[in-house]
Amino acid sequence: MQIFSYLCSRFLTIMTIIDAKIDLPVLHLVGEEADRLQLECYVIGGWVRDLFLHRPSTDIDIVVVGSGITLAEAVTKRLGRGAHLSVFKTYGTAQVKKGDTELEFVGARRESYTRDSRNPIVEDGTLQEDQNRRDFTINALAICLNHDRYGELLDPFGGIRDLNDCLIRTPLDPDITFSDDPLRMMRAIRFATQLGFHLDSVTFDAIVRNRERIHIITRERINDELHKIMLSRRPSEGWLLLDKTGLLPLIFPELSALKGVETISGRGHKDVFLHTLKVLDNVAETTDNLWLRWSALLHDIGKPKSKAWDPQAGWTFRNHNYIGAKMVPKIFAKMKLPLNDKMDYVRKMVDLHMRPINLIEDTVTDSAVRRLLFEAGDDIEDLMLLCDADITSRNEEKKARFHRNYQLVRRKMVELEERDRIRNFQPPVDGLEIMSVLHLEPCSMVGELKSAIKDAILDGIIPNEHDAAHAYLLTLARQKGLID
């Protein structure tokens, strides 16, 4: 009797959620047009899932038993002025946009696959066949929009139960699901990370068995999922699942190489992979900047190549930042990440991430801080966020000391920036002026003199002002015998 009462209460709760959230004018309009055309139609997939998770969702997928394009055309006419229709006949889909509303229409279909491709052979199908082809039970939920059954939930695979249990599970045999479309392995891990869910054990084991199939997926599609993992609240959970399922060395061997601890003479180093994930989560707590999160993931990528054992010092990773920065363009090219200013930004963050730490360890000189400001430019705040996140010691006193020292560096930066305007500066005497004053043709000497003026400003020898730089140029020219 208690079980029956619980089930009844769960049913009432579910129906209350549906009644409250599904009562949208645009969905009633879709249902009315479907009835007029004598078509079955359902809202399905992510919008329904997010309805029960109380997550915001603007993209509404409509599946039609029949022609989705025909229903989309009718809905567009009903919506009137401001409604825009896009038809994709090759895929049998259509998109209707009006204001913030976006509706995606597709005919119900069934799919079959060949071994060497994730692109399915598509045929018209029933609603049940359409739900069968969905990737996960929580994405197979459908709600009818036809008047006589408006708001009726169709949940053939226990998706509501899996939502309650925070479970990612495939509707059908996961080995077939992942072999047919290996991208679904990445999607399973992405959904688990985004939603804070866990993988059903059968689903997890199937990913392990089918992991080599990931090689037929394009890097661009893999990157789409990686970016969504990176933008999750705790991206480390996704990378740990990629590691546990065996996908990580297949899609990102350089990151997998960070794993493990080596011990000599009783002295071991920390697991750089686990440290990296902690830094990534620390950054994720402070910013949604995707490329700063990638910088956190790659900040120690050069450590395996730089690792060395010193009997006196123990384990060392000298110049790992420099080595890592050189690896960034190669990693971006291989993974087909953008080879543009985003890559340059990540490379800069990796290269400079040790500099503030060195300022802490040594006396904080104006010259060192000026050079850091100059090289980091407008990205200095991001760099300091990364450096703060890189403090992962379990020694709370040590962590507090490092954070205090970083605040000292920050205050010094503010003072020097206000006084010297170093960030992104160009020497106040440029190459053209140097050639004019000294009657020089374009040559290496012009570059040397310009660099010397820049260094003099950064080292505090002269202020960042034109007259001072011009006078210093004349002094240098006399020293080099260029003028009397």
N, C-alpha and C positions, 0 to 999 in steps of 0.2 A: 504494500500500500504506500509506503514511504517513497519507494522508487517511482511508482506511478505518479505520485504528487510532484516529485522533483521533475519528471519528464513533462508533466503538464505545465509547471511553472516555467521550464525552459522554453516550451513551445510558445507560451503566451509572451515571454520576453522577446523571442525572435520575431513574432508577429507584430509586437509593438514597435520594434525597431523598423521593420519593413513598412508598416503603415505610416510611421512618422517621416521616414526619409524618402520613400518612393512617391509620395504625393506631390510630384512636381508637375507644373503645367506642361512643360515640354514633353515629359514622358506620357502624360495623358494624350497629348496631341499625336505622338507617334503611334500609340495604341489605337486611336480613332482612325488614323489613316490606314493602319494595318487591317482593321476590321472592314473598312470600306473596300480595300483591295482583296479581302478574304485571305490574308496571310497571317500565319502564326509569327509572333515576334517576341523576343525576350531581351532584357538587359542582362549582360553576362560578364564574367571575368573580374578584372581588377576593381571596377567601380563597386560591384556587389561585395567583393571581399572587404574593401575599405569601408563600405557602409557598416559592416558589423564590427570593424576595428575602430570605428569613429575616427578614421583618417580622412583628411581632405582629398578629394579626387574630382577633377573637372572633365577628364576624358571618359565618355560613356560609350561602351561597345554594345551595339545592337545586333543580335543574330536573328536572321529571318529564315523561316522554312519556305524557301522560294527565292525570289530575286531581291537582294539587298539594295541593288541600285534603283530598282523601281520604287521601293518604299522611300529611299532617300530623296528621289526626285519629287515625290508627292509631299514629303515633309518640308522640303525647301519651299515649295509653292505656298504651303500653309503658313510658314513662318514669315513670308512676305519680305518687305524691304529690309535690306541689311543681311539677309541670309545668303551664304555663299556655298555652292555645291562644287565638289571636286570628285570626278569619277575616274576610277582606275580599272578599266574593263579587263585588262590582262589578269588582274587578281580577283575580279568580281566584287570589288569593294567600292565604297563611296564615303565621302566625308562631308558633313554639313557643319558649318560654323556660323554662329550669330552671337556677337558680343563675346562673353566669356564662356559660352556654351559650345562644346565640340562633341558631335555625335559621329561615331564610326559605324557604318552599316556593312554587313557581310552576309551572304547566304550561308545557311547551315551546310557543312561539308564533311566529307570523310577523306582521309588521307592515307596514302601508302608511300613507302620509301624504297630507294635502291641503296645498296650497301655503300656506294662511294659518294653519296651526296646527302645533305640535310634538306635539300629542296624537295618537297613532297609532290607526288602525283595527286592532284585534287579532283574530286568529283562531288556533285551535289549529294547531300545526305540529309538525314533526319536530325532533330535536336539531340537525340541520344548519341548518334554518331559524332556530332559536333562536340558534345561534352566528353566523349571518349578520347578525342584527340587532344584535349587540354593537357597542359604540362603537369599541373598539381591539383589536388582535390579542392584546395581553397580558391583556385581560379576557375573551377568548373561549375560554381554556383550560378544559377540562372533564376530570374524573376520574370514571370509572364506579364506582358503589357496589354494583352487583349482584354476588352471590357469584361467579358464573362469570368475571366480568371485573373483579373488585375491584382498584382501583388502576390500571386502564388509562387512559393519558393520551390525550385526543383533542385534537389541535392542528392544525386544518385550515389555519390561516393563518400558520404560522411564528411563533407567539407566543413560544416558547422562544428562538428565534433573536433576536427583537427584544428580549427581556429581556437576553440576552447582549450585544447591541449597544447597549443603553440607548436604545431607539428607540420613539417613539410613532407608530403607523401604524394606519390604519383597515383593517378586513378587506375591505371592498368599496370601490367608487369613492368617494373622499372628498368629491367635489362633491355626490353624492347623500346621503351620510351627513350632511354639515353643512347642506345645504339642508333635508333632512327634519327634523332636530332641531338647530337652531343652538346650543343649549346645549352640544352636544358640542365646539364650538370652544373654549368656556371650559374644559371638562373636559380637553381636550387640553393646554392651557397649564397648568392646575392639576396634572395628573399629571406633566408635564415638570418643573415646579417642585418638587413634593413628592419625586419620585423621583430628581431630578438627571439626567433623561433629556433627549434633544433630539428635536425634531419632524422626522420624515421630510420630505424636501424637497417631495415631492408633496403630502403632508398640509399642510405649511406654506402652499404656494401655493394650495391649495383654501380655506384659511381666509381668505387675502387676497381671493380672488374672492367668497367668500360672506359677507364680514364684515357687509354691510348687513342680512343676515337676522337679526342679533342683535336687531333692533328688535321682533321678535315674542315675545321672551322676557321674562318678568316680571322686575322689578327684584329681587324676593325671591330668585328662582332664581340670578340673576347674583351677588347678594350672597353666597349660600351658597358659590359658587366663589371669590369674592374673599376671603372670610374664610379659606378653606382655603389660598389662596395666601399670605395675610398670616401664617398660622401656620406656614408652611414654614421650613426652616432658613435659606434665603436668598431671602426674598420678592422681592427686586429682580429676580431672574431671570424671575418671572412678569410683573411690570410691564413689563420690557423686551420680552418676547414680545408682550404686549398692544399695545405701541407698534409693534413691527416688523410685526405683522400688520395694523395699521390699526384694531384694535378699540378702542384707548384713547380716541381723540377721540369715539367713538360712545358709550362708556359712562361716561367721566369726562373731559369736555372741560377742566375747570378744572385737572386734573393735566397734561394734554397741553399746556396753555398755558405751563407752566413750561419747556418745551424751548427750546433755542437760546441763542445768544450774540450780542449786538449790540455792535458796536465803533464808537466815535467818537474821532477824533483819536488813533488807535492804542491806545485804552484800552477793553478789553472786560471784561464781568463773567463770572463762572463760569456754567456751565449749571446752572440751579437744579434741573432735573429730575434730572440725574445726581447732583448733591449730595444731593437729597432721598432718592434710593434708597440712597446710601451711609449716610446717617443712619439710614434704616430698617433696613438690615442691621446697623449697629452696635447699635441697640436690640435687634434679634432675637438678638444674641449674648448679651444679658444677661437677657432676660425673655421669658416666653410671654404676657405681658399683651396681649391682642388690641387693647385700646383705647389702650394706650400706643403700640403699633405704628401704629395709625391716626393717633395724634397726631403721630408722626414723619413719616408720609406727608403730613400737612396742615400741618406747622409753618410752612412758607414759602409756603403757598397764596396769601397776599395779596401776594406780591412783584410779579407782573405788573401789578397795579393801582397799586402804590406806586412803581414804577420811574421814576426821573427822572435826567436828565443835568445835572450841575453842573460848569461849566468848571473850577472850583477843586477840588472834592471828587471829581469823577468820577461814577461811577454810584452812586446812592443808592436805598435802599428804606425810607425813613422811615415809621415806624408800620405796617410790614407785619404785625407781630404783632397789632396792634389791628384792622387791616382783615381779616386772616385769621380772627380770632376771630368777627367779624361774619358772615363767609361760612360758617362751620361749620354753623349751624342751617339755612341755605338748602340747602347741599350735602346734609346729612343728610335733609332733607325730600324733595328731588328724587330722591335715591338710595334713599329708603325705608329708611334706616338708623334705628335706634331713637331716637325723640325723647324721651329720658328722661335719667336720671342719666349714662348712657354718653356722650350728646351733651354734657352739661354738663361732664363730665370732659375730653373732647377740646377743647372750647372753652377751658376754663381752661388746659390745657397749651399750646395755641397762643398764647393771650394772654400767658402769663407766661414763655414760653421765652427771651425776651431779658433778663429781669430779672437772673438770676445773672451774665450776661455784663456787664451794666452795673455790677454790684457789683465785678467784676474790674477794669473799666477805671477806676473811681473809687476813692477811699478807702473801704474797707469800714466803714461806720458801723453802730453798734448799731441805730439807728433804721431804716435801710434793710433790715437783716436781719430785724428784728422785723416790718416790714410784709410782707416776702416770706413769712415763716413764717405770718403771720395769713391772707394771701390764698391761699396754697397749701394750708394746713391739713394734713390727713393725706396729701395727695398730694405733699408736698414731696420725698420720696425719689424718686418717679417723675419729678418735674420735673428733679431733678438728674441722673438717668439720661439723660433726653432731652438735657439741656444738654451732658453729657459726650459723648454720641453725635454732637452737632452740631459737634464739633471735627473737621473733615475736611481741615485744611490739609496740604499736602505737605511743609511746613517742619517737620521733626521737633522742632527746638528750640522753635518757636512752640507746637506741640501740647503739648509737655512743660510749657511755662510756663503755658499755660491750665489744664492738668490740676492743676498745683501750686496755682494760684490758687483753683481750685474746691475743693480740699481745705481751703484757708484759710477759705473761705466756709462749708464744712460744719462745721469746728471751731467757728466763730463761732455757727452755728445751734445746735449741741449745748449750748454754754455758755449762750446766752440762753434756750433752751428749759428747761434745768434750773433757771435762776434765775427766769425771768419767767413761765413757763407760758403762752406766747403762742398756741400752736397751737390754733385753733378756740375761742379764748376769747370770752366775752361780758363786756362791762363789768360790774364787780362792783356797780355801782349801776344798776339797771334803770329803765325808764320809770315803773313804778308807784311806786317809791320817790321818784323825782324829783317826781312830781305830789304825793305825800303830803307831802314835806318843804317844798315851795315853794307848796303849796295851788293847784296849777294844774289846769285842765281839760285833756283831751287836745287838743294843739295842736302846731304845727310847732316851737315853742320846746323842747318836751320832746325831740324828735328831735335838735335842734341841740345841746342840752346833753349828751345821751347820746353823740353823735358826738365832741364836744369831749373828753369823758372818755376815750373810746377812743383818740383821737389823742394825748392826753397820755401815755397808757400806752405806746403804740407809739413815741412820740418819746423815751421815757425820762424825761419830766418828773416823773411819779409812778410808784410801783411798782404792780404788778397786785394790789392789796389793797383790801378794802372801806373801811377807815378812811381810807386816803389818798385814795381816789376820792370819799368823802363830803365830806372837807374841801375837796377841789378843787371839788366841786359848789357848795359854799357860797361859795367865792371867786369862781367864775364868776357866781353869782347876784348877789353884791354889785356886781360890775363892770357887770352889765346892769341894775342898779337893781331887781331883783326882791325883794330884802330889804335891810334897813338894815344 
